[in-house]
Every structure is written in structure tokens, then in C-alpha cells.
Amino acid sequence: MTPYFLIIIAMFLLKASTTSAFFVLRPPPPSSSPPGSLLRKDSLSAKQRTSSTSLNYDKELRKTLTDPRAPKVPLPYGEESRKYRRNVFGHNDWLYHRRSTRNFTNLSNMLMSGIYRNIFGEIVLLTLYSAVICAYNALVCDGYADLDGLMHAPLTNLPVIRLPIIPFTLVSSSLSLLLVFRTNSSYGRWNESRIQWGVMGTENRNVMRMAAAWSSPLREPDPRKRMEAVSGVGMACFVFMRSLQRHVTGPGDEQAFQMDIKAVIPEKEAQAIIDAGNRQLRALYYMSRKIEALPLSERQRIEVDKSCVIIGDVCGGTERVYGTPVPRSSTRHASRFLTTWLLLLPLALYDPFVNTWNHAGMIPATILISLFYLGIDELAIQLEEPFSILDLPGMVAAMRGFATHLPQWHAEYTNEEFTDRVYGGEENFSFARLSTENVVNGNQHCAWMNMNDQKWSYCEGRISLAKTNKHPEGTYVRRQGAVRNGSLTKQL
């Protein structure tokens, strides 16, 4: 038996044993899972639970995730526990986070960690593999000591299976750098996603704030219509955030998503978003339509649309992070490097633990080293897709609450507070009848005026000195512009 043969056996056992070990500490699925979810307990028969621990688990899991008609297989604990990692801190949470006993507390509950429970299968395999090497060398090659300390001769004269420790020392720095690179890349994706959702939340709140504050009774005197328009913008912002949440959280959220948007917008619009190929883009289009219906000036409308442009840009970044993993060749190489290093490590730990009983100290050493190295790799995998561990449901729920209160805030202000001086919008004005002093000629788009002994023209929002006067006469001249002179204009 050679070291290569032991490695082949270990790799075969990895395929056979780690799958079943995933479910040793797996909690029962929550009863509140949506219908059709992969986590529903009643969707798993005894036969399906048994078959999921076979050598074909990877193939069955892939089929389950791609074919809705395929039998459902249970997911590992690490996948089910991701929703419990959506931390949002307050003041007391930070105080507890900085407690002086945190290190010993974290060490005492290490076995309850979701990271370590998710790599439980690999740890069990490496432990058994290390024990097999230790027992083989002691019984077959090197001799062993019994519990009384008496030495016994080996069963054969085969050489001891060992490796020098120097090669592992040389490559350990490269392995550490590779793991650090993977962890930093995954954390960068998590941080970028959190910033993106923060920006989208901020810009959506800006849209709602401007809609509530700038919707003027000077353009829409009916307060009920103004409140409906403001409420429509708020709910459109919520629908956009909810659509993007559904995009990055998977099909298990489909039924709840459809119920949420049908509860806040008309059935026709909700169905159009549900049927769209890109739901978040369709929801952003719906938001733009609602903004267009607000009683705002053109300048104000442009300011609101700037926030919509930012939302669209950041939404594209979110789609990019969700749809583009860290290059898979890099992930595979790191996995192969780490697995090979850990499988060969027990062969190098045999000699350093010569002073322990039958070299048995190599077994706990292998466990600890494997635990921490595989834990780093698991952290990188868990952070690579950040949306299922971010508190997106809380952000979206907060957006809906904000949208609910918008009409109430808008109704708190009286018509007298919505003045041109306060809000700076280009309010609708009309020139008085053409017989009014200083108004010389004009129509619905242009006007001619005498002011300060000079002839001025207003045409399509521009004011300039007039050289000619060829505009046809009209009864009223209505404009949206920047001329504000009480002697020339009358406010509508």
C-alpha cells in the first residue's frame, strides 16, 4: 500500500461520506416555508431522504434546482441557516459586539457555528483518514505500544508512510495567499452589494421625499388627486425594490412577491411586471410613469428623474454581482490545492508527533488545521453570493412603510406653504389680457413686452431683447418660465 493508494481511497470516501455528514446536524425545515419551496418538510418522502445521501447527491441536487418536477432533496444546513445571518445592528448590539468576553464565548460555542457545521463532512473524512494512516503505520510498518506501554513488533517490514514537513512549509504561504485572495474577493462582493442596496434605498427615499414635498396645489388644486399621485410614486418605489429582491433571492420567493405587488398597485400593472422578462426594469418604468403624473415643474421633474437614473445604474451593478461569480477556474484551483494539501498533511505530521502515544497526536492536529483552513474557504463561498445573507426583506419592508406614510406627510402642509418663493419651481403664470400695460403681442407660446423702455420677447422658456414684433395676437399668453414680475404677470 502506497501513499498514492491511500489518497485515492480518501478521495473515494470523500464522495461517499461527506454528503451524508451534511445532514447530521441539519435542523428540520421551517413550517412557514412558501409552497413549492425546496425547504418544505412535507415535500420530502422517506425514500427521497435516503436517496439524497447517496453517491448521486450532487446530480440529484442539480436536477432539483433546475427541474421543478424533480423530487426535492434536502439542502445542507449552511444554505438553510443563511437567512439567520441577516444582522442589522442597533446601539445595544454594538455594545454586546464589543464585550470583553467575546473571544472565549465564540470559542465555547464553536461547535454551533454554521460555518463549521457546514464543513462537518470534510472534517469527519480527514479525521478518519488521519486515523487510518496512524493505525497503518503503527500496526504494519513501525510497531505500536499498547495501553501498558509495551512495544509490539510490526506485522510486516514495509516502510513507514511519511512525507517531510519542509514542502508543506514552503507551499503553505502560497495556499494562505490564495485563501486570502478568495476571502477578500468575496468580501468585496458583499460590501459592494450592501453599498448598492444602500444607494438604491437612499435614492428611492429621495424620490418619495421630492414627490411629497414638491407636489404643488398650484398645479393640482385637488388634494385627493395629489395624495393619490404621491402615494402612487411611493408604492412604485416599493414595487421596484421588491422586484429586485425577488430577482436575487430565487424562486422560493415567487408567491410572496406576487402577493406583495398585487396588494399595492392595480392588477393590470402588477401582472405586467410579473410577466416581464426583466421585472426590475419594468418596475422602474412604472415608477417613471408615476413620476410623470406628479404635479411638478419641469425643473423639479428633471431632479426626480436624476434619482431614477442613479437607481437604474446601481440596479445594473446588483445584477452584475448576482449573475457573475468569482471566476470558477480560480475557485476550482483553490479547492483542489487546499484538498490536496490537507490530504497529504497527515503524512507529514507523523514524524513530528513521535513523542505522543503511537503518533496519535497527529489526529487532533489534523482536525484543527483542517477546521481552520476549510473554515476560511467556506467563508469565501458563503460571502460570494451576498444577497441571501443581507437583510433585504427588512430594507424592502422599511421602504413600504415609508411609502405608506408619504400621503400623510404631504397632507400636513397647507396650500399657502406651497409658494414659488419657498419651492423655487417655475410655477404656471399667465400674462393678463393683451391690453394690460407692457404686454405688446403674443400667443400661447410666446409673448412680447415693453419693459424699461426696451422690447423683450419670451418664447418657449427664453427671454431676450426683441428686434421685431411679428407674433400674432392672442387672448391669453400662458407660459412656464423664469419671468417673475408682479406688474407683468398674474399667478394662476
C-alpha positions as CSV (number, residue, x, y, z in Angstrom):
1,M,0.0,0.0,0.0
2,T,1.4,3.4,-1.0
3,P,0.6,6.9,-0.1
4,Y,-1.0,7.4,-3.5
5,F,-3.3,4.5,-2.9
6,L,-4.4,5.9,0.4
7,I,-5.1,9.3,-1.3
8,I,-7.3,7.5,-3.9
9,I,-9.2,5.8,-1.1
10,A,-9.6,9.1,0.7
11,M,-11.0,10.8,-2.4
12,F,-13.4,8.0,-2.9
13,L,-14.6,8.2,0.7
14,L,-15.0,12.0,0.3
15,K,-17.6,11.4,-2.4
16,A,-19.4,8.7,-0.3
17,S,-19.3,10.1,3.2
18,T,-19.4,13.9,3.1
19,T,-22.9,14.0,1.6
20,S,-24.5,12.1,4.4
21,A,-22.5,14.0,7.0
22,F,-24.1,17.3,5.8
23,F,-27.3,16.2,7.3
24,V,-26.1,15.0,10.7
25,L,-26.7,18.4,12.3
26,R,-29.4,19.6,9.9
27,P,-32.4,21.2,11.6
28,P,-35.9,20.5,10.4
29,P,-37.2,22.9,7.7
30,P,-39.3,25.8,8.9
31,S,-43.0,25.2,8.7
32,S,-43.5,28.7,7.3
33,S,-41.7,28.0,4.0
34,P,-43.7,29.1,1.0
35,P,-45.5,26.4,-1.1
36,G,-43.2,24.8,-3.7
37,S,-40.1,25.8,-1.7
38,L,-37.2,23.4,-1.6
39,L,-37.2,23.7,2.2
40,R,-40.7,22.3,2.8
41,K,-40.6,19.3,5.1
42,D,-43.7,17.7,3.7
43,S,-42.2,17.6,0.2
44,L,-39.6,15.0,1.3
45,S,-40.6,11.4,1.5
46,A,-38.5,8.8,3.4
47,K,-37.3,7.4,0.1
48,Q,-36.2,10.8,-1.1
49,R,-34.4,11.5,2.2
50,T,-32.5,8.2,1.9
51,S,-31.6,8.7,-1.7
52,S,-30.2,12.2,-1.0
53,T,-27.4,10.7,1.0
54,S,-26.2,8.5,-1.9
55,L,-23.2,9.0,-4.2
56,N,-25.5,10.8,-6.6
57,Y,-26.3,13.7,-4.3
58,D,-24.6,16.3,-6.5
59,K,-26.5,15.1,-9.5
60,E,-29.9,15.0,-7.6
61,L,-29.4,18.4,-6.2
62,R,-28.6,19.9,-9.6
63,K,-31.7,18.2,-11.0
64,T,-33.8,19.5,-8.2
65,L,-32.6,23.1,-8.7
66,T,-33.2,23.0,-12.5
67,D,-36.3,20.9,-12.9
68,P,-39.3,21.8,-10.8
69,R,-40.9,18.4,-11.4
70,A,-37.9,16.5,-10.0
71,P,-38.1,15.0,-6.4
72,K,-36.9,17.5,-3.8
73,V,-33.8,16.8,-1.8
74,P,-32.9,18.5,1.5
75,L,-30.4,21.3,1.4
76,P,-27.3,21.4,3.7
77,Y,-27.5,23.3,6.9
78,G,-25.4,26.1,5.6
79,E,-28.0,27.0,3.0
80,E,-30.9,26.9,5.4
81,S,-29.1,29.0,8.0
82,R,-28.2,31.9,5.7
83,K,-31.4,33.7,6.5
84,Y,-30.4,33.8,10.2
85,R,-27.3,35.8,9.4
86,R,-29.1,38.9,8.2
87,N,-27.9,41.1,11.0
88,V,-29.0,44.7,11.4
89,F,-27.2,46.3,14.4
90,G,-28.5,48.9,16.8
91,H,-26.9,50.6,19.8
92,N,-27.2,47.6,22.2
93,D,-26.0,45.2,19.5
94,W,-22.8,47.2,19.1
95,L,-22.2,47.2,22.9
96,Y,-22.7,43.4,23.0
97,H,-20.4,43.0,20.0
98,R,-17.6,44.8,21.8
99,R,-17.9,42.9,25.0
100,S,-14.6,41.8,26.6
101,T,-15.6,38.1,26.9
102,R,-16.3,37.7,23.2
103,N,-13.3,35.6,22.4
104,F,-14.0,32.9,25.0
105,T,-17.7,33.0,24.2
106,N,-17.0,32.4,20.5
107,L,-14.6,29.6,21.3
108,S,-17.1,27.9,23.6
109,N,-19.9,27.8,21.0
110,M,-17.7,26.9,18.1
111,L,-19.4,23.6,17.5
112,M,-22.7,25.5,17.0
113,S,-21.2,27.7,14.2
114,G,-22.9,27.4,10.9
115,I,-19.6,27.6,9.1
116,Y,-18.1,24.6,10.9
117,R,-21.4,22.6,10.8
118,N,-21.4,23.1,7.0
119,I,-17.9,21.6,6.7
120,F,-18.6,18.8,9.2
121,G,-18.4,16.1,6.5
122,E,-14.9,17.1,5.3
123,I,-13.7,17.2,8.9
124,V,-15.0,13.8,9.6
125,L,-13.4,12.4,6.5
126,L,-10.0,13.9,7.2
127,T,-10.2,12.7,10.8
128,L,-10.8,9.1,9.7
129,Y,-8.1,9.4,7.0
130,S,-5.6,10.6,9.6
131,A,-6.5,7.8,12.0
132,V,-6.1,5.2,9.2
133,I,-2.6,6.5,8.4
134,C,-1.7,6.5,12.1
135,A,-3.0,3.0,12.6
136,Y,-1.5,1.6,9.4
137,N,2.0,2.9,10.2
138,A,1.8,1.6,13.8
139,L,0.4,-1.8,13.1
140,V,2.0,-2.7,9.8
141,C,5.2,-0.7,9.4
142,D,6.6,0.9,12.6
143,G,5.3,-1.1,15.6
144,Y,3.0,0.0,18.3
145,A,2.7,0.4,22.0
146,D,-0.2,-1.0,23.9
147,L,-2.0,0.8,26.8
148,D,0.6,-0.5,29.3
149,G,3.4,1.0,27.3
150,L,4.8,-2.3,25.9
151,M,6.1,-2.1,22.4
152,H,5.0,-4.7,19.8
153,A,6.7,-5.5,16.5
154,P,5.0,-4.5,13.3
155,L,3.2,-7.1,11.2
156,T,5.4,-6.5,8.2
157,N,8.7,-4.9,7.2
158,L,7.0,-2.3,4.8
159,P,8.4,1.2,5.0
160,V,6.5,3.8,7.0
161,I,4.2,6.1,5.0
162,R,5.5,9.6,5.7
163,L,6.4,12.8,4.0
164,P,8.9,15.5,5.0
165,I,7.4,18.6,6.5
166,I,9.5,21.1,4.5
167,P,7.4,21.0,1.3
168,F,4.3,21.9,3.3
169,T,6.2,24.7,4.9
170,L,7.2,26.1,1.5
171,V,3.7,25.9,-0.1
172,S,1.7,27.0,3.0
173,S,2.4,30.7,2.3
174,S,1.1,30.3,-1.3
175,L,-2.0,28.5,0.0
176,S,-2.6,31.2,2.6
177,L,-2.3,33.9,-0.1
178,L,-4.7,32.1,-2.3
179,L,-7.3,31.8,0.5
180,V,-6.8,35.4,1.5
181,F,-7.4,36.5,-2.1
182,R,-10.6,34.4,-2.3
183,T,-11.9,35.8,1.0
184,N,-11.1,39.4,0.1
185,S,-12.8,39.0,-3.3
186,S,-15.9,37.6,-1.7
187,Y,-16.0,40.2,1.0
188,G,-15.6,42.9,-1.7
189,R,-18.7,41.5,-3.4
190,W,-20.6,41.5,-0.1
191,N,-19.5,45.1,0.6
192,E,-20.3,46.3,-2.9
193,S,-23.8,44.7,-2.8
194,R,-24.5,46.3,0.6
195,I,-23.5,49.7,-0.8
196,Q,-25.6,49.2,-3.9
197,W,-28.7,48.4,-1.9
198,G,-28.0,51.3,0.4
199,V,-27.7,53.7,-2.6
200,M,-30.9,52.4,-4.1
201,G,-32.7,52.8,-0.8
202,T,-31.5,56.3,-0.4
203,E,-32.4,57.3,-3.9
204,N,-35.8,55.8,-3.6
205,R,-36.4,57.8,-0.5
206,N,-35.2,60.9,-2.3
207,V,-37.8,60.2,-5.0
208,M,-40.5,59.8,-2.4
209,R,-39.4,62.9,-0.5
210,M,-39.4,65.1,-3.5
211,A,-42.7,63.8,-4.7
212,A,-44.4,64.6,-1.3
213,A,-42.7,68.0,-0.8
214,W,-42.9,69.4,-4.4
215,S,-46.3,68.3,-5.5
216,S,-47.9,71.7,-5.6
217,P,-51.6,72.8,-5.3
218,L,-50.7,75.5,-7.8
219,R,-50.7,72.8,-10.4
220,E,-53.2,70.3,-9.0
221,P,-55.7,72.0,-6.7
222,D,-57.5,68.8,-5.7
223,P,-55.7,67.4,-2.6
224,R,-57.2,64.0,-3.1
225,K,-55.6,63.7,-6.6
226,R,-52.3,65.0,-5.2
227,M,-52.2,62.4,-2.4
228,E,-53.0,59.6,-4.9
229,A,-50.2,60.7,-7.1
230,V,-47.7,60.9,-4.2
231,S,-48.9,57.5,-2.9
232,G,-48.5,56.0,-6.4
233,V,-44.9,57.1,-6.5
234,G,-44.2,55.7,-3.1
235,M,-45.7,52.3,-3.9
236,A,-43.9,52.3,-7.3
237,C,-40.6,52.7,-5.4
238,F,-41.6,49.7,-3.1
239,V,-42.5,47.6,-6.1
240,F,-39.1,48.2,-7.7
241,M,-37.3,47.2,-4.6
242,R,-39.5,44.2,-4.1
243,S,-38.9,43.1,-7.8
244,L,-35.2,43.4,-7.4
245,Q,-35.3,41.4,-4.1
246,R,-37.2,38.6,-5.9
247,H,-34.6,38.6,-8.7
248,V,-31.7,38.0,-6.3
249,T,-33.4,35.6,-3.9
250,G,-34.7,32.8,-6.1
251,P,-37.9,31.1,-7.0
252,G,-38.9,30.3,-3.4
253,D,-40.0,33.9,-3.0
254,E,-42.3,33.9,-6.1
255,Q,-45.7,33.5,-4.4
256,A,-44.9,36.1,-1.7
257,F,-43.6,38.5,-4.4
258,Q,-46.8,38.3,-6.5
259,M,-49.0,38.8,-3.4
260,D,-47.0,41.8,-2.3
261,I,-47.1,43.8,-5.5
262,K,-50.8,42.9,-6.3
263,A,-51.7,44.3,-2.9
264,V,-50.3,47.8,-3.6
265,I,-50.7,48.5,-7.3
266,P,-53.5,47.8,-9.9
267,E,-53.9,44.2,-11.1
268,K,-53.0,45.1,-14.7
269,E,-49.8,46.8,-13.7
270,A,-48.8,44.1,-11.3
271,Q,-49.4,41.4,-13.9
272,A,-47.4,43.3,-16.4
273,I,-44.4,43.3,-14.0
274,I,-44.9,39.6,-13.2
275,D,-44.9,38.7,-16.9
276,A,-41.9,40.9,-17.8
277,G,-38.6,39.3,-18.7
278,N,-36.8,41.9,-16.6
279,R,-39.1,42.6,-13.8
280,Q,-37.0,45.2,-12.0
281,L,-36.6,47.2,-15.3
282,R,-40.4,47.0,-15.8
283,A,-40.9,48.2,-12.3
284,L,-38.5,51.2,-12.9
285,Y,-40.5,52.0,-16.0
286,Y,-43.7,52.0,-13.9
287,M,-42.0,54.3,-11.4
288,S,-41.1,56.8,-14.2
289,R,-44.7,56.9,-15.3
290,K,-45.9,57.7,-11.9
291,I,-43.3,60.4,-11.5
292,E,-44.5,61.9,-14.8
293,A,-48.0,62.1,-13.4
294,L,-46.9,64.3,-10.4
295,P,-47.9,68.0,-10.4
296,L,-44.3,69.2,-10.7
297,S,-42.4,71.8,-12.7
298,E,-40.1,70.7,-15.5
299,R,-37.0,71.5,-13.4
300,Q,-38.3,69.5,-10.4
301,R,-39.2,66.6,-12.7
302,I,-35.7,66.6,-14.0
303,E,-34.3,66.5,-10.5
304,V,-36.5,63.5,-9.6
305,D,-35.5,61.7,-12.8
306,K,-31.8,62.1,-11.9
307,S,-32.5,59.8,-8.9
308,C,-34.2,57.3,-11.2
309,V,-31.1,57.3,-13.4
310,I,-28.9,56.5,-10.4
311,I,-31.3,53.8,-9.3
312,G,-31.1,52.2,-12.8
313,D,-27.3,52.3,-12.8
314,V,-27.0,50.8,-9.4
315,C,-29.6,48.1,-10.3
316,G,-27.4,47.1,-13.1
317,G,-24.5,46.7,-10.7
318,T,-26.6,44.5,-8.5
319,E,-27.5,42.3,-11.5
320,R,-23.8,42.1,-12.4
321,V,-22.8,40.9,-8.9
322,Y,-25.6,38.4,-8.8
323,G,-25.0,36.9,-12.3
324,T,-21.2,36.9,-12.3
325,P,-19.4,34.7,-9.7
326,V,-15.7,34.8,-8.9
327,P,-14.1,33.0,-11.9
328,R,-14.9,29.4,-11.4
329,S,-11.4,28.3,-12.6
330,S,-10.0,30.2,-9.7
331,T,-12.5,28.6,-7.2
332,R,-11.7,25.1,-8.5
333,H,-8.0,25.6,-8.4
334,A,-8.2,26.8,-4.8
335,S,-10.4,23.9,-3.8
336,R,-8.0,21.4,-5.4
337,F,-5.0,23.0,-3.9
338,L,-6.5,23.0,-0.4
339,T,-7.9,19.5,-0.7
340,T,-4.6,18.0,-1.9
341,W,-2.7,19.9,0.8
342,L,-5.0,18.6,3.6
343,L,-4.9,15.0,2.3
344,L,-1.1,14.9,2.3
345,L,-0.8,16.8,5.6
346,P,-1.3,13.7,7.9
347,L,1.7,12.0,6.2
348,A,3.9,15.0,7.1
349,L,2.6,15.1,10.7
350,Y,3.5,11.5,11.5
351,D,7.1,12.2,12.5
352,P,6.6,15.5,14.4
353,F,4.3,13.7,16.8
354,V,6.7,10.8,17.6
355,N,6.6,11.6,21.3
356,T,2.9,11.0,21.5
357,W,1.3,7.6,22.0
358,N,1.6,5.8,18.7
359,H,1.9,9.2,17.0
360,A,-1.8,9.8,17.8
361,G,-1.2,13.5,18.3
362,M,-1.3,13.9,14.6
363,I,-5.1,13.2,14.6
364,P,-6.3,16.3,16.7
365,A,-3.6,18.4,14.9
366,T,-5.1,17.4,11.5
367,I,-8.6,18.2,12.8
368,L,-7.7,21.7,14.0
369,I,-5.7,22.6,10.9
370,S,-8.4,21.3,8.6
371,L,-11.1,23.1,10.6
372,F,-9.5,26.5,10.2
373,Y,-8.4,26.2,6.6
374,L,-11.7,24.7,5.4
375,G,-13.4,27.4,7.5
376,I,-11.7,30.1,5.6
377,D,-12.6,28.6,2.3
378,E,-16.2,28.2,3.5
379,L,-16.3,31.8,4.5
380,A,-15.3,32.8,1.0
381,I,-18.0,30.6,-0.5
382,Q,-20.7,31.9,1.8
383,L,-19.8,35.6,1.1
384,E,-19.5,35.2,-2.7
385,E,-23.3,35.4,-3.1
386,P,-24.2,38.1,-0.6
387,F,-27.9,38.8,-1.2
388,S,-29.2,35.8,0.7
389,I,-27.3,37.0,3.9
390,L,-28.2,40.7,3.5
391,D,-31.3,41.9,5.3
392,L,-33.1,42.6,2.0
393,P,-36.6,41.8,3.5
394,G,-36.0,44.4,6.2
395,M,-34.9,47.1,3.7
396,V,-37.9,46.4,1.4
397,A,-40.4,46.4,4.3
398,A,-39.0,49.7,5.5
399,M,-39.5,51.1,2.0
400,R,-43.1,50.0,2.1
401,G,-43.7,51.7,5.5
402,F,-42.1,54.9,4.2
403,A,-44.4,54.8,1.1
404,T,-47.4,54.3,3.3
405,H,-46.7,57.5,5.3
406,L,-45.9,59.7,2.4
407,P,-49.5,60.9,1.7
408,Q,-50.0,61.8,5.4
409,W,-46.9,63.9,5.4
410,H,-48.0,65.7,2.2
411,A,-51.4,66.4,3.7
412,E,-49.8,68.2,6.7
413,Y,-48.9,71.2,4.6
414,T,-51.4,73.9,3.7
415,N,-51.8,75.5,0.3
416,E,-50.2,78.7,1.5
417,E,-46.9,76.9,2.2
418,F,-46.6,75.8,-1.5
419,T,-45.3,79.1,-2.9
420,D,-43.0,79.9,-5.7
421,R,-40.6,81.6,-3.3
422,V,-40.4,78.6,-1.0
423,Y,-40.1,75.8,-3.5
424,G,-38.4,77.6,-6.4
425,G,-40.4,75.9,-9.1
426,E,-41.3,77.6,-12.3
427,E,-45.0,77.9,-11.5
428,N,-47.6,78.4,-14.1
429,F,-48.2,82.0,-14.8
430,S,-50.3,83.8,-17.4
431,F,-50.0,87.3,-18.7
432,A,-53.1,89.3,-18.3
433,R,-55.2,90.2,-21.3
434,L,-53.2,91.8,-24.1
435,S,-54.5,95.2,-23.2
436,T,-52.5,95.0,-20.0
437,E,-49.7,97.5,-19.7
438,N,-46.3,96.4,-21.2
439,V,-47.7,93.3,-22.9
440,V,-47.5,94.1,-26.6
441,N,-48.2,90.9,-28.5
442,G,-48.2,87.1,-28.1
443,N,-49.9,83.7,-28.2
444,Q,-49.8,80.5,-26.1
445,H,-46.1,80.0,-26.6
446,C,-44.5,83.5,-27.0
447,A,-45.1,87.0,-25.7
448,W,-43.8,90.5,-26.4
449,M,-43.4,93.0,-23.7
450,N,-42.2,96.6,-23.2
451,M,-40.1,96.9,-20.1
452,N,-37.6,99.6,-19.1
453,D,-38.1,101.3,-22.4
454,Q,-37.0,98.1,-24.2
455,K,-38.9,95.5,-26.1
456,W,-38.4,92.0,-24.6
457,S,-39.6,88.6,-26.0
458,Y,-40.5,85.5,-24.1
459,C,-40.5,82.4,-26.3
460,E,-40.5,78.7,-25.3
461,G,-38.9,79.5,-21.9
462,R,-36.3,82.0,-23.2
463,I,-36.3,85.8,-22.6
464,S,-34.3,88.1,-24.9
465,L,-34.3,91.6,-26.3
466,A,-36.8,91.7,-29.2
467,K,-35.8,93.1,-32.6
468,T,-39.1,92.5,-34.4
469,N,-42.7,92.1,-33.4
470,K,-44.3,89.6,-35.8
471,H,-46.2,87.3,-33.4
472,P,-50.0,87.1,-34.0
473,E,-52.2,88.4,-31.3
474,G,-54.0,86.1,-28.9
475,T,-56.3,86.4,-25.9
476,Y,-54.1,84.8,-23.3
477,V,-50.4,84.1,-23.1
478,R,-49.6,81.1,-20.8
479,R,-46.0,80.1,-20.1
480,Q,-43.7,78.1,-17.8
481,G,-40.6,80.2,-17.5
482,A,-38.4,82.3,-15.3
483,V,-40.0,85.8,-15.7
484,R,-41.3,86.9,-12.4
485,N,-42.5,90.5,-12.3
486,G,-45.7,91.3,-10.4
487,S,-46.5,94.2,-12.7
488,L,-46.4,91.9,-15.8
489,T,-47.7,88.6,-14.6
490,K,-50.6,87.1,-12.7
491,Q,-50.3,83.9,-10.9
492,L,-52.7,81.1,-11.8
